[in-house]
Amino acid sequence: MKTLLISLGIVILLVLSGCGEGYSEGGYFASTKEMVWEAQAGIDEITHEELRNLMENEKLRVLIDVREAGEFEEGFINQPDENYEYPYPETFTVNIPRGLIEFKIGSEEYWNETLWVDMPDKEEEIVLYCKTGGRSSLAAHSLLQLGYKNVKSLKGGYRKWLDPDAPEEEVSKSSGGCG
C-alpha cells in the first residue's frame, strides 16, 4: 500500500510539473517562451561571430530577416552604406516576415519578382534572424519541417549583432521540470 501511494504521488507530481516534451496539461505549451525553447532544442543556432565569419569568407548567400517590414526598414544585417556598397556583397539579406515564411520560402515567383534573389534550394545554407532570436528559432524549426536541411538561427538576433556585449537572456530551457 505504501509503495502504491508513493508511486501515485510521483505520477501526480510529474503531471503537475508539466513533464512531457515541453507541453503543459492538455498538450499545449504553457507559454510562448516554452514553445521557443522547444524549437531551439531542435535547431542549430549560430553566433554573431560565426555569422560574420561566414559572410566575410563568402560562404553564405542567403540571410533571411523574419522581422516585420517596419523593423527591417529601420535597419538590417548587411545593410548598404550611403554609396550603396554592401559590407558583405556575396550575401543577400531578404525580409520574409515570420508570419509568411512557410508560405513564401518555396515560391520561386516571390523570390524572383519580390526579393530579386534566386530562391535557395533545400540543401543550401540559410541563416535566419529576428530581434532577439525567438521568431527566427520558430521559423528555422518550420523550415526544417518543410525539408530544408541546412538552416540556422542567429543566437540573440539583430540585438546581439548590433551589440555583441548585450546580455544573454537568462532562461531555463526546461519547460516541464524534467531536465
N, CA, C and O of each residue as an XYZ file, in Angstrom:
716
protein
N       0.815     -1.194      0.000
C       0.000      0.000      0.000
C       0.864      1.266      0.000
O       0.582      2.226     -0.717
N       1.925      1.248      0.821
C       2.815      2.397      0.902
C       3.483      2.646     -0.458
O       3.596      3.796     -0.883
N       3.924      1.589     -1.142
C       4.549      1.710     -2.461
C       3.571      2.295     -3.473
O       3.951      3.123     -4.301
N       2.317      1.868     -3.408
C       1.296      2.377     -4.311
C       1.081      3.872     -4.091
O       0.956      4.620     -5.060
N       1.035      4.318     -2.851
C       0.860      5.738     -2.555
C       2.053      6.567     -3.023
O       1.875      7.667     -3.545
N       3.251      6.054     -2.843
C       4.454      6.766     -3.304
C       4.442      6.871     -4.828
O       4.722      7.931     -5.387
N       4.115      5.758     -5.494
C       4.057      5.770     -6.959
C       3.005      6.745     -7.460
O       3.243      7.488     -8.413
N       1.845      6.744     -6.820
C       0.780      7.661     -7.195
C       1.217      9.112     -6.982
O       0.923      9.980     -7.803
N       1.916      9.368     -5.879
C       2.434     10.713     -5.610
C       3.410     11.176     -6.676
O       3.364     12.332     -7.097
N       4.295     10.288     -7.121
C       5.260     10.630     -8.172
C       4.537     10.940     -9.473
O       4.879     11.908    -10.153
N       3.554     10.143     -9.825
C       2.793     10.375    -11.054
C       2.085     11.726    -10.987
O       2.087     12.479    -11.961
N       1.487     12.031     -9.853
C       0.796     13.317     -9.698
C       1.781     14.478     -9.821
O       1.474     15.478    -10.469
N       2.960     14.359     -9.208
C       3.978     15.410     -9.327
C       4.424     15.603    -10.765
O       4.604     16.737    -11.210
N       4.605     14.513    -11.497
C       5.017     14.625    -12.898
C       3.942     15.307    -13.730
O       4.252     16.148    -14.573
N       2.696     14.958    -13.504
C       1.602     15.584    -14.248
C       1.512     17.070    -13.904
O       1.362     17.905    -14.796
N       1.603     17.402    -12.621
C       1.509     18.800    -12.212
C       2.693     19.627    -12.687
O       2.550     20.827    -12.922
N       3.860     19.006    -12.832
C       5.038     19.760    -13.257
C       5.066     19.971    -14.760
O       5.907     20.714    -15.267
N       4.159     19.330    -15.477
C       4.117     19.514    -16.922
C       5.145     18.688    -17.643
O       5.454     18.971    -18.800
N       5.693     17.667    -16.996
C       6.698     16.818    -17.621
C       6.123     16.182    -18.865
O       5.007     15.663    -18.852
N       6.881     16.223    -19.930
C       6.414     15.601    -21.149
C       6.630     16.471    -22.350
O       5.677     17.049    -22.874
N       7.832     16.579    -22.793
C       8.189     17.217    -24.049
C       7.758     18.672    -24.158
O       7.380     19.116    -25.242
N       7.805     19.424    -23.066
C       7.565     20.857    -23.148
C       6.116     21.263    -23.159
O       5.802     22.445    -23.293
N       5.242     20.318    -23.021
C       3.835     20.653    -23.056
C       3.265     20.733    -21.658
O       3.694     20.020    -20.750
N       2.298     21.606    -21.500
C       1.593     21.662    -20.228
C       0.379     20.744    -20.328
O       0.223     20.016    -21.308
N      -0.450     20.783    -19.342
C      -1.650     19.950    -19.319
C      -2.479     20.201    -20.573
O      -2.685     21.348    -20.969
N      -2.945     19.140    -21.185
C      -3.776     19.260    -22.378
C      -2.990     19.252    -23.674
O      -3.584     19.391    -24.744
N      -1.670     19.094    -23.619
C      -0.872     19.019    -24.834
C      -0.508     20.357    -25.439
O      -0.096     20.411    -26.597
N      -0.647     21.439    -24.692
C      -0.304     22.766    -25.195
C       0.892     23.304    -24.435
O       1.160     22.890    -23.307
N       1.611     24.230    -25.056
C       2.707     24.890    -24.360
C       2.125     25.835    -23.320
O       1.109     26.490    -23.555
N       2.774     25.894    -22.183
C       2.308     26.769    -21.113
C       2.597     28.231    -21.415
O       1.916     29.117    -20.898
N       3.607     28.494    -22.253
C       3.935     29.873    -22.600
C       4.646     29.906    -23.946
O       5.101     28.882    -24.455
N       4.731     31.100    -24.505
C       5.447     31.283    -25.761
C       6.923     30.950    -25.586
O       7.537     30.350    -26.468
N       7.496     31.341    -24.442
C       8.913     31.043    -24.198
C       9.180     29.552    -24.250
O      10.191     29.121    -24.805
N       8.282     28.756    -23.675
C       8.469     27.311    -23.713
C       8.394     26.780    -25.138
O       9.109     25.842    -25.492
N       7.547     27.366    -25.941
C       7.450     26.974    -27.345
C       8.756     27.287    -28.081
O       9.236     26.483    -28.880
N       9.322     28.459    -27.802
C      10.595     28.847    -28.414
C      11.708     27.919    -27.934
O      12.525     27.476    -28.742
N      11.757     27.614    -26.636
C      12.793     26.732    -26.104
C      12.732     25.369    -26.775
O      13.762     24.777    -27.094
N      11.530     24.883    -26.984
C      11.357     23.582    -27.634
C      11.892     23.651    -29.070
O      12.560     22.722    -29.525
N      11.605     24.737    -29.777
C      12.110     24.909    -31.141
C      13.636     24.992    -31.132
O      14.292     24.374    -31.971
N      14.209     25.749    -30.191
C      15.658     25.900    -30.123
C      16.360     24.580    -29.845
O      17.496     24.378    -30.273
N      15.698     23.691    -29.139
C      16.299     22.391    -28.842
C      16.475     21.553    -30.105
O      17.314     20.653    -30.145
N      15.678     21.851    -31.144
C      15.733     21.049    -32.359
C      16.389     21.723    -33.549
O      16.337     21.193    -34.659
N      17.007     22.879    -33.344
C      17.630     23.605    -34.461
C      19.080     23.914    -34.137
O      19.533     23.737    -33.006
N      19.804     24.382    -35.156
C      21.166     24.870    -34.951
C      21.117     26.382    -34.806
O      20.449     27.073    -35.576
N      21.834     26.886    -33.806
C      21.965     28.326    -33.645
C      23.398     28.708    -33.998
O      24.331     27.924    -33.826
N      23.547     29.920    -34.492
C      24.845     30.439    -34.899
C      25.094     31.738    -34.142
O      24.171     32.530    -33.952
N      26.324     31.959    -33.714
C      26.639     33.198    -33.005
C      26.881     34.319    -34.013
O      27.046     34.077    -35.208
N      26.897     35.556    -33.502
C      27.164     36.686    -34.401
C      28.571     36.592    -34.978
O      28.797     37.018    -36.111
N      29.528     36.041    -34.219
C      30.897     35.880    -34.737
C      30.937     34.862    -35.874
O      31.610     35.070    -36.884
N      30.213     33.767    -35.698
C      30.172     32.736    -36.743
C      29.489     33.260    -38.002
O      29.917     32.956    -39.115
N      28.424     34.049    -37.827
C      27.740     34.634    -38.979
C      28.664     35.596    -39.714
O      28.761     35.552    -40.941
N      29.337     36.455    -38.976
C      30.271     37.403    -39.602
C      31.356     36.649    -40.384
O      31.711     37.044    -41.495
N      31.871     35.582    -39.810
C      32.892     34.778    -40.467
C      32.365     34.158    -41.772
O      33.067     34.159    -42.784
N      31.150     33.637    -41.749
C      30.556     33.077    -42.966
C      30.464     34.134    -44.061
O      30.799     33.873    -45.217
N      30.007     35.327    -43.689
C      29.834     36.382    -44.685
C      31.177     36.925    -45.163
O      31.343     37.188    -46.354
N      32.130     37.097    -44.262
C      33.457     37.575    -44.661
C      34.143     36.606    -45.619
O      34.867     37.029    -46.522
N      33.919     35.321    -45.425
C      34.531     34.296    -46.269
C      33.653     33.887    -47.450
O      33.923     32.893    -48.125
N      32.589     34.674    -47.690
C      31.680     34.478    -48.820
C      31.113     33.060    -48.865
O      31.045     32.440    -49.926
N      30.706     32.554    -47.688
C      30.157     31.205    -47.598
C      28.663     31.199    -47.299
O      28.077     30.140    -47.073
N      28.047     32.374    -47.297
C      26.611     32.463    -47.057
C      25.999     33.350    -48.124
O      26.379     34.511    -48.275
N      25.043     32.791    -48.866
C      24.394     33.559    -49.922
C      23.090     34.186    -49.445
O      22.763     35.305    -49.841
N      22.332     33.474    -48.590
C      21.011     33.953    -48.203
C      20.899     34.119    -46.683
O      21.103     33.176    -45.918
N      20.573     35.328    -46.278
C      20.314     35.678    -44.888
C      18.886     36.204    -44.848
O      18.557     37.167    -45.541
N      18.029     35.570    -44.034
C      16.619     35.949    -44.003
C      16.283     36.625    -42.675
O      16.449     36.046    -41.601
N      15.809     37.858    -42.777
C      15.332     38.620    -41.634
C      13.837     38.336    -41.527
O      13.078     38.666    -42.438
N      13.404     37.723    -40.416
C      12.000     37.360    -40.264
C      11.210     38.383    -39.449
O      10.075     38.123    -39.049
N      11.820     39.554    -39.203
C      11.090     40.614    -38.512
C      10.056     41.218    -39.459
O      10.061     40.945    -40.659
N       9.184     42.030    -38.908
C       8.180     42.710    -39.722
C       8.852     43.760    -40.610
O       9.959     44.213    -40.320
N       8.173     44.138    -41.689
C       8.740     45.077    -42.663
C       9.199     46.382    -42.015
O      10.259     46.897    -42.370
N       8.436     46.922    -41.087
C       8.814     48.172    -40.419
C      10.099     48.032    -39.628
O      10.914     48.954    -39.602
N      10.293     46.886    -38.978
C      11.535     46.640    -38.241
C      12.711     46.551    -39.214
O      13.786     47.092    -38.955
N      12.495     45.873    -40.316
C      13.531     45.704    -41.329
C      13.958     47.055    -41.896
O      15.149     47.309    -42.076
N      12.994     47.911    -42.174
C      13.282     49.229    -42.743
C      14.117     50.096    -41.806
O      14.823     50.994    -42.264
N      14.046     49.839    -40.499
C      14.831     50.607    -39.532
C      16.300     50.201    -39.524
O      17.135     50.925    -38.983
N      16.623     49.067    -40.109
C      17.997     48.598    -40.172
C      18.055     47.088    -40.223
O      17.193     46.397    -39.680
N      19.090     46.583    -40.887
C      19.231     45.136    -41.029
C      20.694     44.761    -41.209
O      21.541     45.609    -41.491
N      20.968     43.493    -41.044
C      22.334     42.985    -41.215
C      22.703     43.040    -42.698
O      21.911     42.668    -43.564
N      23.912     43.509    -42.969
C      24.439     43.667    -44.324
C      23.754     44.807    -45.071
O      23.573     44.754    -46.288
N      23.384     45.821    -44.329
C      22.762     46.998    -44.919
C      23.825     47.796    -45.672
O      24.932     47.977    -45.165
N      23.500     48.279    -46.886
C      24.492     49.069    -47.635
C      24.725     50.429    -47.002
O      23.876     50.954    -46.281
N      25.905     50.995    -47.290
C      26.212     52.336    -46.793
C      25.584     53.377    -47.714
O      24.811     53.038    -48.609
N      25.921     54.648    -47.487
C      25.332     55.736    -48.275
C      25.702     55.673    -49.755
O      25.039     56.298    -50.583
N      26.749     54.931    -50.097
C      27.147     54.755    -51.505
C      26.606     53.449    -52.087
O      27.027     53.022    -53.162
N      25.682     52.825    -51.383
C      25.064     51.553    -51.781
C      26.080     50.432    -51.921
O      25.930     49.540    -52.755
N      27.115     50.491    -51.092
C      28.090     49.405    -51.054
C      27.764     48.516    -49.861
O      27.556     48.991    -48.744
N      27.727     47.217    -50.127
C      27.390     46.245    -49.087
C      28.659     45.761    -48.397
O      29.664     45.506    -49.060
N      28.622     45.630    -47.067
C      29.806     45.134    -46.365
C      30.163     43.704    -46.777
O      31.337     43.335    -46.810
N      29.139     42.903    -47.090
C      29.339     41.506    -47.490
C      28.584     41.306    -48.805
O      27.445     40.838    -48.798
N      29.210     41.658    -49.937
C      28.496     41.700    -51.215
C      27.993     40.346    -51.734
O      27.131     40.317    -52.612
N      28.499     39.250    -51.224
C      28.053     37.937    -51.703
C      26.859     37.401    -50.900
O      26.309     36.351    -51.233
N      26.464     38.115    -49.855
C      25.335     37.688    -49.029
C      24.151     38.602    -49.301
O      24.259     39.826    -49.237
N      23.025     37.983    -49.603
C      21.799     38.731    -49.849
C      20.916     38.642    -48.602
O      20.537     37.548    -48.182
N      20.592     39.795    -48.013
C      19.669     39.835    -46.887
C      18.294     40.139    -47.437
O      18.086     41.153    -48.104
N      17.353     39.247    -47.151
C      15.981     39.438    -47.602
C      15.070     39.462    -46.381
O      15.388     38.895    -45.336
N      13.941     40.126    -46.535
C      12.957     40.212    -45.455
C      11.746     39.369    -45.813
O      11.015     39.676    -46.754
N      11.543     38.299    -45.047
C      10.319     37.495    -45.149
C       9.788     37.377    -43.724
O      10.299     36.575    -42.943
N       8.768     38.165    -43.374
C       8.272     38.146    -42.001
C       7.883     36.750    -41.523
O       7.462     35.903    -42.311
N       8.031     36.531    -40.238
C       7.757     35.234    -39.615
C       6.391     34.678    -40.013
O       6.261     33.474    -40.236
N       5.397     35.512    -40.102
C       4.055     35.048    -40.444
C       3.891     34.581    -41.873
O       2.868     33.988    -42.216
N       4.892     34.841    -42.724
C       4.796     34.465    -44.134
C       5.821     33.423    -44.560
O       5.712     32.880    -45.660
N       6.799     33.132    -43.736
C       7.942     32.337    -44.167
C       7.548     30.976    -44.754
O       8.087     30.571    -45.784
N       6.628     30.279    -44.117
C       6.244     28.962    -44.630
C       5.561     29.059    -45.992
O       5.646     28.136    -46.802
N       4.891     30.169    -46.237
C       4.173     30.348    -47.489
C       5.050     30.880    -48.619
O       4.764     30.631    -49.790
N       6.105     31.602    -48.284
C       6.924     32.262    -49.304
C       8.259     31.583    -49.581
O       8.835     31.789    -50.649
N       8.769     30.774    -48.646
C      10.107     30.199    -48.803
C      10.230     29.367    -50.078
O      11.296     29.358    -50.694
N       9.189     28.679    -50.485
C       9.255     27.821    -51.657
C       8.615     28.391    -52.901
O       8.396     27.665    -53.871
N       8.308     29.686    -52.894
C       7.665     30.324    -54.042
C       8.718     30.993    -54.922
O       9.216     32.073    -54.607
N       9.040     30.339    -56.013
C      10.040     30.902    -56.923
C       9.594     32.258    -57.460
O      10.409     33.161    -57.646
N       8.301     32.389    -57.705
C       7.767     33.673    -58.186
C       8.033     34.777    -57.175
O       8.446     35.873    -57.556
N       7.804     34.506    -55.886
C       8.045     35.508    -54.830
C       9.518     35.900    -54.785
O       9.843     37.085    -54.709
N      10.401     34.920    -54.831
C      11.834     35.212    -54.791
C      12.267     36.033    -56.006
O      13.031     36.988    -55.873
N      11.782     35.664    -57.178
C      12.188     36.364    -58.402
C      11.582     37.753    -58.521
O      12.277     38.707    -58.872
N      10.288     37.874    -58.230
C       9.594     39.124    -58.500
C       9.580     40.101    -57.323
O       9.489     41.311    -57.529
N       9.668     39.595    -56.107
C       9.611     40.476    -54.944
C      10.986     40.689    -54.320
O      11.358     41.815    -53.989
N      11.735     39.604    -54.162
C      13.023     39.699    -53.482
C      14.200     39.895    -54.439
O      15.259     40.359    -54.016
N      14.043     39.560    -55.688
C      15.065     39.696    -56.723
C      16.326     38.910    -56.402
O      17.440     39.355    -56.680
N      16.137     37.750    -55.820
C      17.241     36.859    -55.465
C      16.813     35.448    -55.857
O      15.643     35.090    -55.728
N      17.758     34.659    -56.332
C      17.435     33.271    -56.647
C      17.028     32.534    -55.381
O      17.683     32.631    -54.343
N      15.934     31.799    -55.493
C      15.415     31.045    -54.359
C      16.423     29.970    -53.938
O      16.974     29.276    -54.792
N      16.670     29.828    -52.630
C      17.590     28.781    -52.172
C      16.955     27.397    -52.318
O      15.744     27.235    -52.172
N      17.790     26.415    -52.606
C      17.254     25.057    -52.617
C      17.287     24.505    -51.204
O      17.790     25.162    -50.292
N      16.764     23.323    -51.016
C      16.617     22.777    -49.662
C      17.927     22.307    -49.048
O      17.960     21.964    -47.866
N      19.000     22.284    -49.820
C      20.307     21.881    -49.300
C      21.187     23.078    -48.942
O      22.157     22.932    -48.199
N      20.856     24.258    -49.466
C      21.696     25.439    -49.275
C      21.635     25.953    -47.836
O      20.599     25.869    -47.178
N      22.753     26.483    -47.365
C      22.782     27.064    -46.028
C      21.982     28.361    -46.002
O      22.146     29.235    -46.853
N      21.117     28.457    -45.003
C      20.278     29.631    -44.803
C      20.392     30.018    -43.331
O      20.289     29.164    -42.450
N      20.604     31.303    -43.068
C      20.598     31.798    -41.695
C      19.426     32.758    -41.566
O      19.203     33.615    -42.421
N      18.678     32.594    -40.472
C      17.536     33.450    -40.188
C      17.822     34.256    -38.926
O      18.546     33.802    -38.041
N      17.251     35.450    -38.849
C      17.367     36.230    -37.621
C      16.138     37.096    -37.437
O      15.400     37.374    -38.382
N      15.937     37.518    -36.193
C      14.864     38.438    -35.831
C      15.458     39.412    -34.812
O      16.665     39.650    -34.835
N      14.668     39.963    -33.947
C      15.175     40.932    -32.975
C      16.043     40.274    -31.906
O      17.153     40.733    -31.638
N      15.537     39.194    -31.289
C      16.293     38.562    -30.201
C      16.493     37.062    -30.367
O      17.181     36.449    -29.551
N      15.921     36.457    -31.384
C      16.143     35.034    -31.648
C      14.942     34.128    -31.518
O      15.000     32.972    -31.937
N      13.852     34.618    -30.948
C      12.669     33.775    -30.769
C      11.952     33.467    -32.068
O      11.721     32.300    -32.383
N      11.597     34.490    -32.826
C      10.879     34.281    -34.084
C      11.726     33.506    -35.078
O      11.215     32.652    -35.803
N      13.024     33.802    -35.115
C      13.874     33.077    -36.062
C      14.039     31.614    -35.662
O      14.198     30.757    -36.531
N      14.005     31.315    -34.377
C      14.054     29.913    -33.931
C      12.810     29.166    -34.390
O      12.902     28.044    -34.888
N      11.653     29.787    -34.225
C      10.411     29.165    -34.675
C      10.411     28.996    -36.200
O       9.969     27.969    -36.715
N      10.906     30.003    -36.911
C      10.964     29.925    -38.372
C      11.932     28.843    -38.827
O      11.630     28.098    -39.759
N      13.088     28.747    -38.184
C      14.061     27.709    -38.529
C      13.466     26.330    -38.300
O      13.645     25.427    -39.117
N      12.762     26.168    -37.196
C      12.100     24.898    -36.893
C      11.100     24.547    -38.002
O      11.028     23.398    -38.440
N      10.336     25.537    -38.446
C       9.364     25.314    -39.522
C      10.048     24.922    -40.830
O       9.581     24.028    -41.535
N      11.152     25.593    -41.150
C      11.846     25.267    -42.405
C      12.413     23.849    -42.358
O      12.405     23.146    -43.369
N      12.896     23.432    -41.214
C      13.365     22.049    -41.085
C      12.211     21.085    -41.325
O      12.391     20.054    -41.972
N      11.039     21.406    -40.815
C       9.866     20.561    -41.026
C       9.446     20.543    -42.489
O       8.820     19.585    -42.944
N       9.784     21.594    -43.226
C       9.481     21.652    -44.658
C      10.562     20.994    -45.512
O      10.461     20.984    -46.739
N      11.587     20.449    -44.877
C      12.605     19.704    -45.607
C      13.887     20.449    -45.906
O      14.751     19.921    -46.606
N      14.036     21.661    -45.395
C      15.294     22.385    -45.573
C      16.323     21.757    -44.643
O      16.037     21.501    -43.474
N      17.501     21.513    -45.157
C      18.496     20.717    -44.434
C      19.538     21.518    -43.661
O      20.099     21.012    -42.689
N      19.810     22.754    -44.069
C      20.944     23.499    -43.525
C      20.490     24.889    -43.072
O      20.917     25.909    -43.613
N      19.623     24.899    -42.074
C      19.026     26.139    -41.577
C      19.564     26.432    -40.187
O      19.678     25.538    -39.348
N      19.893     27.699    -39.953
C      20.385     28.121    -38.642
C      19.661     29.398    -38.222
O      19.167     30.153    -39.059
N      19.610     29.618    -36.928
C      19.031     30.838    -36.366
C      20.142     31.605    -35.656
O      20.969     31.015    -34.959
N      20.153     32.919    -35.838
C      21.159     33.759    -35.192
C      20.836     33.900    -33.711
O      19.817     34.486    -33.342
N      21.697     33.367    -32.876
C      21.505     33.423    -31.429
C      21.575     34.873    -30.955
O      22.557     35.570    -31.208
N      20.533     35.317    -30.270
C      20.494     36.688    -29.774
C      19.970     37.679    -30.788
O      19.698     38.829    -30.444
N      19.824     37.251    -32.039
C      19.217     38.068    -33.084
C      19.962     39.349    -33.435
O      21.154     39.502    -33.171
N      19.215     40.254    -34.036
C      19.764     41.535    -34.502
C      20.311     42.346    -33.334
O      21.299     43.066    -33.479
N      19.669     42.229    -32.178
C      20.139     42.951    -30.985
C      21.574     42.551    -30.656
O      22.398     43.409    -30.342
N      21.876     41.265    -30.724
C      23.217     40.778    -30.409
C      24.194     41.160    -31.537
O      25.370     41.412    -31.277
N      23.713     41.201    -32.768
C      24.553     41.625    -33.890
C      25.006     43.071    -33.682
O      26.177     43.397    -33.872
N      24.066     43.929    -33.289
C      24.387     45.347    -33.082
C      25.250     45.560    -31.851
O      26.110     46.441    -31.837
N      25.024     44.753    -30.813
C      25.757     44.907    -29.560
C      26.185     43.526    -29.056
O      25.465     42.893    -28.284
N      27.362     43.063    -29.497
C      27.823     41.734    -29.082
C      27.950     41.568    -27.571
O      27.977     40.443    -27.072
N      28.028     42.690    -26.832
C      28.132     42.608    -25.382
C      26.769     42.622    -24.686
O      26.693     42.589    -23.457
N      25.706     42.670    -25.469
C      24.370     42.646    -24.867
C      24.219     41.359    -24.068
O      24.681     40.302    -24.497
N      23.578     41.443    -22.916
C      23.447     40.243    -22.081
C      22.568     39.186    -22.747
O      21.597     39.493    -23.439
N      22.943     37.944    -22.513
C      22.119     36.837    -22.981
C      20.909     36.754    -22.073
O      20.994     37.053    -20.882
N      19.783     36.349    -22.638
C      18.616     36.128    -21.787
C      18.909     34.933    -20.911
O      19.295     33.871    -21.400
N      18.728     35.108    -19.626
C      18.969     34.011    -18.697
C      17.653     33.311    -18.441
O      16.822     33.751    -17.647
N      17.495     32.194    -19.150
C      16.263     31.430    -19.031
C      16.594     29.960    -18.954
O      17.582     29.498    -19.524
N      15.780     29.250    -18.264
C      15.913     27.809    -18.181
C      15.220     27.204    -19.374
O      14.090     27.578    -19.686
N      15.869     26.281    -20.049
C      15.255     25.651    -21.204
C      14.409     24.441    -20.824
O      13.869     23.763    -21.698
N      14.294     24.176    -19.575
C      13.444     23.083    -19.128
C      12.012     23.601    -19.064
O      11.714     24.509    -18.287
N      11.136     23.037    -19.867
C       9.769     23.544    -19.904
C       8.841     22.778    -18.995
O       7.726     23.229    -18.733
N       9.266     21.647    -18.514
C       8.322     20.892    -17.713
C       8.899     20.398    -16.408
O       8.259     19.591    -15.734
N      10.061     20.840    -16.029
C      10.639     20.414    -14.779
C      11.284     19.051    -14.838
O      11.612     18.478    -13.799
N      11.473     18.524    -16.020
C      12.020     17.172    -16.171
C      13.447     17.177    -16.694
O      13.933     16.154    -17.176
N      14.125     18.319    -16.607
C      15.517     18.374    -17.024
C      15.642     18.930    -18.342
O      16.753     19.052    -18.858
